[in-house]
């Protein structure tokens, strides 16, 4: 399943420390490839979006036409505001 990053998500990823950025991108790649059966994914209430939890980071994404669209990569304290 292909992944598309929104411009805002790319900016979010650039702001992460390198170790965190690599961990987040590795987990996104594993999820998309189907190698993350225990991934912590939940549908967000009131939105057509999902969140993937990676430590203290939250990846907010949508599934659209067999494409995962990553919208934001945020710290957990900022993810749901």
N, C-alpha and C positions, 0 to 999 in steps of 0.2 A: 504494500500500500504506500503510495507516494506521500511525501510531507511537503507542505508549503508553509513558509514562515511569513507572517504579516510583518511589515516594516517595524512596527512597534515591538514585536517579539525579538527581532534582530537587535534592536537597540537595547532591550532588556538583557539579552545574552551578552552583548559587548560589555555591559556594566558589571557582570559577575566576575568574581575572582577566577583565575584560570582553572584551578582545580574544581570549583563548583560548576563552571561552564562545561568542562569535559564530562563531569558526572551527569549533568542534566542532558546533554546531547547524546551521551551513550545510552541513557535510559530511554530517551525518546526513540532512538534507533532500534533498541531491543523491543520496545512496545510495538512499533510499526512492523517489524520483521516477525512478530509473533513469538519472540523468545523471552517474553516477560509475563508468564502466566500468573504470577503473584503480584503484578503491578497494582498499586492502590489507585483505582480509577473510580470516580463517582460522577453521576450526572448532577449538574447544578440546578437547584430549584428555581423555577421562574425564568429559565434561560434554555436555549437549545445548545448549551455548551457543557463540556465535561472538564474535570480537573484530574491531573496526574500528580500524585504527591511523591516528591523526591527529597527526602530529608526535610529541611526547612523551606524548600522551594516548591512552588506550585506552578504547573504548566497548565494554562487554560487553553482549551482547544475545542474545535468543532469537527464533526465528521460530515463531509459534503461530497457526494458523488464519488465515493471510494477514495477520497483524499482527506488526510488529516491536516487541518488548517490550524497551526499554532498561532494563537492570538497574543498571549502574554506569558512571560516567565517572571514570577514575582515572589518575593519573600512572603511567608504565610501571614505575616501581620498586615500586609497590604493587599493580598489577593482578593478579598471579598468586599472591599469598600466600593 
